[in-house]
């Protein structure tokens, strides 16, 4: 009997340990939990840490509160132009209200993803129906995704989830539409290219005409300046010649004749056909190399030296 009494404290401690283990539960930072009592929600929004429950009477369900990715299958939508586009999108979402999530989906994440996917497709259909193809593939695409995120987040609030982001990964055209769209885009690009070429040719002609005008003006100014310079040089040369002629006309004539002989008789095979009494050889008609009636030979030689 005494041995049984000794075991009672051990048994009581064991029972208390099992009871404490069954009554305690831990909520981690990445989890969100609800407490049920006979199937009815009696507690939610628990902070991370250690919490207590009544064994058997209470049941605790935990959900992963981290961000998840919902990658939808590509869907076909109509734009405001009644053109089909195939849109591939995905969404980032997480559970932010465990009680609403449990009531609306029964705690089934697959069902929640299916309901969320339906809302995303509905919002995409509405937004694409208000826009043209050019708008959804241009800079308006960022605005489109912002509107989608806000709209779907509002609709998903009843599911107890928060939509963090909605992104359109790719927008394709159906094969039957692609050819016509690409042809229209190609024609538009060719039209723009033709306009640019025409403007370039016009600018080139304008530049070429201006360059030709400037060239003509420059050549005319250069010719005018050259003629003026040449005239001034000729005037100075004539003045020098006149001055030299006035000092000694006979010597000047003899010097000019020597220059003429040098230029005319420069080559080895030079042939001149002249009359014997030609004025060109008038200094060769006398033995002294002087024409008749001129000064003495010594005077002429002195002048040449």
C-alpha positions as YAML, in Angstrom:
chain: A
units: angstrom
residues:
- id: 1
  name: UNK
  ca: [0.00, 0.00, 0.00]
- id: 2
  name: UNK
  ca: [2.82, 2.33, 0.86]
- id: 3
  name: UNK
  ca: [4.48, 1.65, -2.52]
- id: 4
  name: UNK
  ca: [1.29, 2.68, -4.36]
- id: 5
  name: UNK
  ca: [1.14, 5.88, -2.35]
- id: 6
  name: UNK
  ca: [4.68, 6.63, -3.43]
- id: 7
  name: UNK
  ca: [3.67, 6.28, -7.10]
- id: 8
  name: UNK
  ca: [0.74, 8.70, -6.82]
- id: 9
  name: UNK
  ca: [2.85, 11.89, -7.12]
- id: 10
  name: UNK
  ca: [4.59, 10.49, -10.18]
- id: 11
  name: UNK
  ca: [1.31, 9.55, -11.78]
- id: 12
  name: UNK
  ca: [-0.18, 12.95, -10.95]
- id: 13
  name: UNK
  ca: [2.82, 14.74, -12.47]
- id: 14
  name: UNK
  ca: [2.54, 12.61, -15.59]
- id: 15
  name: UNK
  ca: [-1.17, 13.35, -15.93]
- id: 16
  name: UNK
  ca: [-0.56, 17.05, -15.42]
- id: 17
  name: UNK
  ca: [2.21, 16.96, -18.05]
- id: 18
  name: UNK
  ca: [-0.03, 15.26, -20.59]
- id: 19
  name: UNK
  ca: [-2.83, 17.71, -19.80]
- id: 20
  name: UNK
  ca: [-0.49, 20.70, -20.19]
- id: 21
  name: UNK
  ca: [0.85, 19.32, -23.47]
- id: 22
  name: UNK
  ca: [-2.68, 18.82, -24.80]
- id: 23
  name: UNK
  ca: [-3.74, 22.29, -23.66]
- id: 24
  name: UNK
  ca: [-0.82, 24.30, -25.10]
- id: 25
  name: UNK
  ca: [-0.15, 25.19, -28.73]
- id: 26
  name: UNK
  ca: [2.38, 27.45, -30.45]
- id: 27
  name: UNK
  ca: [1.68, 29.94, -33.24]
- id: 28
  name: UNK
  ca: [4.79, 30.72, -35.27]
- id: 29
  name: UNK
  ca: [5.59, 33.98, -37.06]
- id: 30
  name: UNK
  ca: [4.55, 32.61, -40.47]
- id: 31
  name: UNK
  ca: [1.28, 31.15, -39.21]
- id: 32
  name: UNK
  ca: [-2.22, 32.40, -38.51]
- id: 33
  name: UNK
  ca: [-4.60, 30.36, -36.31]
- id: 34
  name: UNK
  ca: [-8.24, 30.03, -35.24]
- id: 35
  name: UNK
  ca: [-9.68, 28.25, -32.22]
- id: 36
  name: UNK
  ca: [-12.84, 26.18, -32.60]
- id: 37
  name: UNK
  ca: [-15.21, 24.95, -29.94]
- id: 38
  name: UNK
  ca: [-17.37, 22.14, -31.22]
- id: 39
  name: UNK
  ca: [-16.96, 23.50, -34.78]
- id: 40
  name: UNK
  ca: [-17.67, 27.14, -33.90]
- id: 41
  name: UNK
  ca: [-14.97, 29.80, -34.12]
- id: 42
  name: UNK
  ca: [-14.27, 31.23, -30.69]
- id: 43
  name: UNK
  ca: [-10.90, 32.89, -31.26]
- id: 44
  name: UNK
  ca: [-8.60, 34.17, -34.01]
- id: 45
  name: UNK
  ca: [-5.91, 36.75, -34.69]
- id: 46
  name: UNK
  ca: [-3.47, 35.19, -32.25]
- id: 47
  name: UNK
  ca: [-0.04, 36.72, -31.94]
- id: 48
  name: UNK
  ca: [3.00, 34.48, -32.43]
- id: 49
  name: UNK
  ca: [3.84, 32.64, -29.21]
- id: 50
  name: UNK
  ca: [2.45, 30.12, -26.73]
- id: 51
  name: UNK
  ca: [-1.34, 29.86, -26.27]
- id: 52
  name: UNK
  ca: [-3.78, 27.62, -24.37]
- id: 53
  name: UNK
  ca: [-6.92, 25.66, -25.17]
- id: 54
  name: UNK
  ca: [-9.29, 23.25, -23.49]
- id: 55
  name: UNK
  ca: [-8.42, 19.73, -24.58]
- id: 56
  name: UNK
  ca: [-11.09, 17.83, -26.50]
- id: 57
  name: UNK
  ca: [-13.48, 20.81, -26.30]
- id: 58
  name: UNK
  ca: [-11.29, 23.17, -28.37]
- id: 59
  name: UNK
  ca: [-9.63, 22.55, -31.68]
- id: 60
  name: UNK
  ca: [-6.93, 24.78, -33.22]
- id: 61
  name: UNK
  ca: [-6.42, 25.11, -36.99]
- id: 62
  name: UNK
  ca: [-3.33, 26.84, -38.35]
- id: 63
  name: UNK
  ca: [-2.80, 28.32, -41.80]
- id: 64
  name: UNK
  ca: [0.35, 29.41, -43.58]
- id: 65
  name: UNK
  ca: [0.26, 33.24, -43.70]
- id: 66
  name: UNK
  ca: [3.22, 33.62, -46.07]
- id: 67
  name: UNK
  ca: [2.81, 35.05, -49.57]
- id: 68
  name: UNK
  ca: [1.80, 32.50, -52.18]
- id: 69
  name: UNK
  ca: [1.83, 32.57, -55.96]
- id: 70
  name: UNK
  ca: [-1.25, 31.82, -58.04]
- id: 71
  name: UNK
  ca: [-0.09, 31.15, -61.60]
- id: 72
  name: UNK
  ca: [-3.19, 31.06, -63.78]
- id: 73
  name: UNK
  ca: [-3.55, 29.39, -67.15]
- id: 74
  name: UNK
  ca: [-3.52, 31.74, -70.18]
- id: 75
  name: UNK
  ca: [-7.02, 33.03, -70.93]
- id: 76
  name: UNK
  ca: [-8.52, 34.71, -74.00]
- id: 77
  name: UNK
  ca: [-10.11, 38.16, -73.57]
- id: 78
  name: UNK
  ca: [-11.67, 40.75, -75.87]
- id: 79
  name: UNK
  ca: [-10.39, 44.33, -76.09]
- id: 80
  name: UNK
  ca: [-12.55, 47.38, -76.75]
- id: 81
  name: UNK
  ca: [-11.71, 46.87, -80.46]
- id: 82
  name: UNK
  ca: [-13.27, 43.39, -80.30]
- id: 83
  name: UNK
  ca: [-9.84, 41.84, -80.81]
- id: 84
  name: UNK
  ca: [-8.92, 38.62, -79.07]
- id: 85
  name: UNK
  ca: [-5.81, 38.58, -76.88]
- id: 86
  name: UNK
  ca: [-4.35, 35.68, -74.92]
- id: 87
  name: UNK
  ca: [-3.26, 36.87, -71.47]
- id: 88
  name: UNK
  ca: [-0.92, 34.98, -69.14]
- id: 89
  name: UNK
  ca: [-0.96, 36.38, -65.60]
- id: 90
  name: UNK
  ca: [-0.14, 35.52, -62.00]
- id: 91
  name: UNK
  ca: [-1.05, 36.87, -58.57]
- id: 92
  name: UNK
  ca: [0.65, 37.10, -55.18]
- id: 93
  name: UNK
  ca: [-1.70, 36.53, -52.22]
- id: 94
  name: UNK
  ca: [-1.76, 35.54, -48.56]
- id: 95
  name: UNK
  ca: [-4.27, 34.79, -45.82]
- id: 96
  name: UNK
  ca: [-4.84, 37.82, -43.61]
- id: 97
  name: UNK
  ca: [-8.10, 36.85, -41.82]
- id: 98
  name: UNK
  ca: [-8.22, 33.24, -40.68]
- id: 99
  name: UNK
  ca: [-11.86, 33.40, -39.56]
- id: 100
  name: UNK
  ca: [-13.16, 34.67, -42.94]
- id: 101
  name: UNK
  ca: [-10.90, 32.27, -44.78]
- id: 102
  name: UNK
  ca: [-12.26, 29.30, -42.81]
- id: 103
  name: UNK
  ca: [-15.91, 30.36, -43.25]
- id: 104
  name: UNK
  ca: [-15.62, 31.00, -47.01]
- id: 105
  name: UNK
  ca: [-13.38, 28.13, -48.05]
- id: 106
  name: UNK
  ca: [-13.55, 25.67, -45.16]
- id: 107
  name: UNK
  ca: [-9.81, 26.09, -44.76]
- id: 108
  name: UNK
  ca: [-9.13, 24.56, -48.19]
- id: 109
  name: UNK
  ca: [-6.29, 26.47, -49.93]
- id: 110
  name: UNK
  ca: [-7.07, 24.85, -53.30]
- id: 111
  name: UNK
  ca: [-10.64, 26.08, -53.15]
- id: 112
  name: UNK
  ca: [-9.41, 29.54, -52.17]
- id: 113
  name: UNK
  ca: [-7.05, 29.58, -55.15]
- id: 114
  name: UNK
  ca: [-9.89, 28.55, -57.47]
- id: 115
  name: UNK
  ca: [-12.23, 31.27, -56.17]
- id: 116
  name: UNK
  ca: [-9.46, 33.85, -56.39]
- id: 117
  name: UNK
  ca: [-8.63, 32.77, -59.94]
- id: 118
  name: UNK
  ca: [-12.27, 33.31, -60.98]
- id: 119
  name: UNK
  ca: [-12.21, 36.84, -59.58]
- id: 120
  name: UNK
  ca: [-8.90, 37.60, -61.33]
- id: 121
  name: UNK
  ca: [-10.24, 36.42, -64.68]
- id: 122
  name: UNK
  ca: [-13.39, 38.51, -64.25]
- id: 123
  name: UNK
  ca: [-11.39, 41.62, -63.45]
- id: 124
  name: UNK
  ca: [-9.01, 41.00, -66.38]
- id: 125
  name: UNK
  ca: [-11.97, 40.61, -68.73]
- id: 126
  name: UNK
  ca: [-13.49, 43.88, -67.52]
- id: 127
  name: UNK
  ca: [-10.23, 45.85, -67.71]
- id: 128
  name: UNK
  ca: [-9.21, 44.54, -71.13]
- id: 129
  name: UNK
  ca: [-12.70, 45.30, -72.41]
- id: 130
  name: UNK
  ca: [-12.11, 48.99, -71.61]
- id: 131
  name: UNK
  ca: [-8.74, 49.25, -73.41]
- id: 132
  name: UNK
  ca: [-7.24, 48.87, -76.87]
- id: 133
  name: UNK
  ca: [-4.41, 46.50, -77.74]
- id: 134
  name: UNK
  ca: [-1.99, 49.39, -77.96]
- id: 135
  name: UNK
  ca: [-2.93, 50.58, -74.48]
- id: 136
  name: UNK
  ca: [-2.45, 47.19, -72.81]
- id: 137
  name: UNK
  ca: [1.00, 46.66, -74.36]
- id: 138
  name: UNK
  ca: [2.27, 50.22, -73.85]
- id: 139
  name: UNK
  ca: [3.09, 52.21, -70.71]
- id: 140
  name: UNK
  ca: [-0.60, 51.96, -69.69]
- id: 141
  name: UNK
  ca: [0.13, 48.32, -68.83]
- id: 142
  name: UNK
  ca: [1.59, 49.39, -65.45]
- id: 143
  name: UNK
  ca: [-1.56, 51.34, -64.65]
- id: 144
  name: UNK
  ca: [-3.62, 48.32, -65.71]
- id: 145
  name: UNK
  ca: [-1.82, 46.05, -63.22]
- id: 146
  name: UNK
  ca: [-2.22, 48.60, -60.42]
- id: 147
  name: UNK
  ca: [-5.97, 48.82, -61.07]
- id: 148
  name: UNK
  ca: [-6.23, 45.03, -61.20]
- id: 149
  name: UNK
  ca: [-4.41, 44.64, -57.88]
- id: 150
  name: UNK
  ca: [-6.65, 47.16, -56.14]
- id: 151
  name: UNK
  ca: [-9.88, 45.75, -57.61]
- id: 152
  name: UNK
  ca: [-9.10, 42.09, -56.93]
- id: 153
  name: UNK
  ca: [-7.86, 42.85, -53.42]
- id: 154
  name: UNK
  ca: [-11.22, 44.46, -52.64]
- id: 155
  name: UNK
  ca: [-13.11, 41.47, -54.06]
- id: 156
  name: UNK
  ca: [-10.91, 38.94, -52.26]
- id: 157
  name: UNK
  ca: [-11.52, 40.54, -48.86]
- id: 158
  name: UNK
  ca: [-14.62, 38.37, -48.39]
- id: 159
  name: UNK
  ca: [-12.40, 35.30, -48.75]
- id: 160
  name: UNK
  ca: [-10.14, 36.46, -45.91]
- id: 161
  name: UNK
  ca: [-7.13, 36.86, -48.21]
- id: 162
  name: UNK
  ca: [-5.04, 39.83, -49.29]
- id: 163
  name: UNK
  ca: [-3.95, 40.20, -52.92]
- id: 164
  name: UNK
  ca: [-0.45, 41.68, -52.79]
- id: 165
  name: UNK
  ca: [0.18, 42.01, -56.51]
- id: 166
  name: UNK
  ca: [-1.24, 41.03, -59.89]
- id: 167
  name: UNK
  ca: [1.07, 40.88, -62.90]
- id: 168
  name: UNK
  ca: [0.49, 40.27, -66.59]
- id: 169
  name: UNK
  ca: [3.39, 38.14, -67.78]
- id: 170
  name: UNK
  ca: [2.61, 37.97, -71.46]
- id: 171
  name: UNK
  ca: [0.03, 39.17, -73.96]
- id: 172
  name: UNK
  ca: [-0.21, 37.23, -77.21]
- id: 173
  name: UNK
  ca: [-2.44, 37.53, -80.22]
- id: 174
  name: UNK
  ca: [-4.28, 34.50, -81.61]
- id: 175
  name: UNK
  ca: [-2.72, 33.12, -84.79]
- id: 176
  name: UNK
  ca: [-5.64, 34.29, -86.92]
- id: 177
  name: UNK
  ca: [-5.18, 37.86, -85.70]
- id: 178
  name: UNK
  ca: [-1.39, 38.05, -85.56]
- id: 179
  name: UNK
  ca: [-0.83, 38.27, -89.32]
- id: 180
  name: UNK
  ca: [-3.27, 41.14, -89.87]
- id: 181
  name: UNK
  ca: [-1.94, 43.05, -86.87]
- id: 182
  name: UNK
  ca: [1.68, 42.57, -87.89]
- id: 183
  name: UNK
  ca: [0.89, 43.63, -91.46]
- id: 184
  name: UNK
  ca: [-0.80, 46.77, -90.20]
- id: 185
  name: UNK
  ca: [2.12, 47.50, -87.89]
- id: 186
  name: UNK
  ca: [4.57, 46.89, -90.74]
- id: 187
  name: UNK
  ca: [2.62, 49.25, -93.03]
- id: 188
  name: UNK
  ca: [2.58, 51.90, -90.33]
- id: 189
  name: UNK
  ca: [6.33, 51.57, -89.77]
- id: 190
  name: UNK
  ca: [6.96, 51.78, -93.51]
- id: 191
  name: UNK
  ca: [4.81, 54.92, -93.73]
- id: 192
  name: UNK
  ca: [6.78, 56.53, -90.89]
- id: 193
  name: UNK
  ca: [10.05, 55.49, -92.55]
- id: 194
  name: UNK
  ca: [8.93, 57.01, -95.87]
- id: 195
  name: UNK
  ca: [8.04, 60.27, -94.13]
- id: 196
  name: UNK
  ca: [11.43, 60.37, -92.45]
- id: 197
  name: UNK
  ca: [13.22, 59.65, -95.74]
- id: 198
  name: UNK
  ca: [11.25, 62.38, -97.50]
- id: 199
  name: UNK
  ca: [12.10, 64.87, -94.77]
- id: 200
  name: UNK
  ca: [15.74, 63.79, -94.95]
- id: 201
  name: UNK
  ca: [15.86, 64.27, -98.73]
- id: 202
  name: UNK
  ca: [14.25, 67.67, -98.37]
- id: 203
  name: UNK
  ca: [16.79, 68.70, -95.73]
- id: 204
  name: UNK
  ca: [19.64, 67.32, -97.90]
- id: 205
  name: UNK
  ca: [18.48, 69.32, -100.93]
- id: 206
  name: UNK
  ca: [18.17, 72.43, -98.83]
- id: 207
  name: UNK
  ca: [21.68, 71.96, -97.41]
- id: 208
  name: UNK
  ca: [23.09, 71.17, -100.86]
- id: 209
  name: UNK
  ca: [21.49, 74.27, -102.37]
- id: 210
  name: UNK
  ca: [22.81, 76.44, -99.57]
- id: 211
  name: UNK
  ca: [26.30, 74.92, -99.98]
- id: 212
  name: UNK
  ca: [26.20, 75.57, -103.76]
- id: 213
  name: UNK
  ca: [25.14, 79.16, -103.14]
- id: 214
  name: UNK
  ca: [27.94, 79.68, -100.63]
- id: 215
  name: UNK
  ca: [30.43, 78.08, -103.06]
- id: 216
  name: UNK
  ca: [29.35, 80.42, -105.84]
- id: 217
  name: UNK
  ca: [29.62, 83.43, -103.56]
- id: 218
  name: UNK
  ca: [33.04, 82.36, -102.27]
- id: 219
  name: UNK
  ca: [34.37, 81.74, -105.78]
- id: 220
  name: UNK
  ca: [33.03, 85.07, -106.97]
- id: 221
  name: UNK
  ca: [34.56, 86.90, -104.03]
- id: 222
  name: UNK
  ca: [37.87, 85.05, -104.53]
- id: 223
  name: UNK
  ca: [37.89, 85.85, -108.27]
- id: 224
  name: UNK
  ca: [37.11, 89.48, -107.50]
- id: 225
  name: UNK
  ca: [39.92, 89.65, -104.93]
- id: 226
  name: UNK
  ca: [42.33, 87.86, -107.30]
- id: 227
  name: UNK
  ca: [41.56, 90.24, -110.13]
- id: 228
  name: UNK
  ca: [41.98, 93.22, -107.85]
- id: 229
  name: UNK
  ca: [45.31, 91.85, -106.59]
- id: 230
  name: UNK
  ca: [46.43, 91.02, -110.12]
- id: 231
  name: UNK
  ca: [45.46, 94.50, -111.27]
- id: 232
  name: UNK
  ca: [47.37, 96.07, -108.44]
- id: 233
  name: UNK
  ca: [50.38, 93.89, -109.26]
- id: 234
  name: UNK
  ca: [50.18, 94.75, -112.94]
- id: 235
  name: UNK
  ca: [49.93, 98.43, -112.05]
- id: 236
  name: UNK
  ca: [53.00, 98.21, -109.85]
- id: 237
  name: UNK
  ca: [54.88, 96.24, -112.50]
- id: 238
  name: UNK
  ca: [53.91, 98.77, -115.16]
- id: 239
  name: UNK
  ca: [55.04, 101.56, -112.86]
- id: 240
  name: UNK
  ca: [58.40, 99.84, -112.29]
- id: 241
  name: UNK
  ca: [58.80, 99.21, -116.02]
- id: 242
  name: UNK
  ca: [57.93, 102.80, -116.81]
- id: 243
  name: UNK
  ca: [60.36, 104.11, -114.23]
- id: 244
  name: UNK
  ca: [63.14, 101.88, -115.55]
- id: 245
  name: UNK
  ca: [62.35, 102.88, -119.13]
- id: 246
  name: UNK
  ca: [62.52, 106.56, -118.22]
- id: 247
  name: UNK
  ca: [65.97, 106.15, -116.64]
- id: 248
  name: UNK
  ca: [67.56, 104.44, -119.69]
- id: 249
  name: UNK
  ca: [65.23, 103.50, -122.53]
- id: 250
  name: UNK
  ca: [67.93, 101.84, -124.63]
- id: 251
  name: UNK
  ca: [69.21, 99.63, -121.80]
- id: 252
  name: UNK
  ca: [65.64, 98.70, -120.85]
- id: 253
  name: UNK
  ca: [64.96, 97.67, -124.46]
- id: 254
  name: UNK
  ca: [68.19, 95.65, -124.58]
- id: 255
  name: UNK
  ca: [67.33, 93.89, -121.26]
- id: 256
  name: UNK
  ca: [63.85, 93.01, -122.44]
- id: 257
  name: UNK
  ca: [65.30, 91.59, -125.64]
- id: 258
  name: UNK
  ca: [67.63, 89.36, -123.63]
- id: 259
  name: UNK
  ca: [64.65, 88.03, -121.64]
- id: 260
  name: UNK
  ca: [62.83, 87.40, -124.90]
- id: 261
  name: UNK
  ca: [65.83, 85.49, -126.31]
- id: 262
  name: UNK
  ca: [66.10, 83.41, -123.12]
- id: 263
  name: UNK
  ca: [62.43, 82.43, -123.23]
- id: 264
  name: UNK
  ca: [62.35, 81.79, -126.98]
- id: 265
  name: UNK
  ca: [65.61, 79.82, -127.22]
- id: 266
  name: UNK
  ca: [65.23, 77.81, -124.02]
- id: 267
  name: UNK
  ca: [64.71, 74.35, -125.59]
- id: 268
  name: UNK
  ca: [67.31, 72.41, -127.63]
- id: 269
  name: UNK
  ca: [64.99, 71.83, -130.57]
- id: 270
  name: UNK
  ca: [63.58, 75.33, -130.76]
- id: 271
  name: UNK
  ca: [62.88, 76.51, -134.30]
- id: 272
  name: UNK
  ca: [62.00, 80.09, -135.18]
- id: 273
  name: UNK
  ca: [60.85, 81.15, -138.66]
- id: 274
  name: UNK
  ca: [61.46, 84.89, -138.93]
- id: 275
  name: UNK
  ca: [62.48, 87.38, -141.62]
- id: 276
  name: UNK
  ca: [66.20, 88.28, -141.62]
- id: 277
  name: UNK
  ca: [65.43, 91.91, -140.96]
- id: 278
  name: UNK
  ca: [63.00, 91.09, -138.16]
- id: 279
  name: UNK
  ca: [62.91, 93.48, -135.24]
- id: 280
  name: UNK
  ca: [63.29, 90.47, -132.92]
- id: 281
  name: UNK
  ca: [66.99, 90.11, -133.91]
- id: 282
  name: UNK
  ca: [67.78, 93.77, -134.20]
- id: 283
  name: UNK
  ca: [70.62, 93.46, -131.65]
- id: 284
  name: UNK
  ca: [72.28, 90.76, -133.79]
- id: 285
  name: UNK
  ca: [72.56, 93.00, -136.88]
- id: 286
  name: UNK
  ca: [75.75, 94.72, -135.70]
- id: 287
  name: UNK
  ca: [79.04, 93.26, -134.63]
- id: 288
  name: UNK
  ca: [78.85, 95.11, -131.34]
- id: 289
  name: UNK
  ca: [75.43, 93.62, -130.50]
- id: 290
  name: UNK
  ca: [73.84, 97.09, -130.65]
- id: 291
  name: UNK
  ca: [71.39, 98.49, -133.14]
- id: 292
  name: UNK
  ca: [72.39, 101.36, -135.34]
- id: 293
  name: UNK
  ca: [72.31, 104.80, -133.78]
- id: 294
  name: UNK
  ca: [72.74, 103.40, -130.26]
- id: 295
  name: UNK
  ca: [75.38, 104.16, -127.66]
- id: 296
  name: UNK
  ca: [78.86, 102.62, -127.74]
- id: 297
  name: UNK
  ca: [79.57, 98.93, -127.02]
- id: 298
  name: UNK
  ca: [81.44, 99.80, -123.81]
- id: 299
  name: UNK
  ca: [78.48, 101.74, -122.49]
- id: 300
  name: UNK
  ca: [76.19, 98.81, -123.26]
- id: 301
  name: UNK
  ca: [78.48, 96.28, -121.56]
- id: 302
  name: UNK
  ca: [78.81, 98.56, -118.58]
- id: 303
  name: UNK
  ca: [75.07, 98.74, -118.24]
- id: 304
  name: UNK
  ca: [74.69, 94.95, -118.49]
- id: 305
  name: UNK
  ca: [77.26, 94.48, -115.68]
...
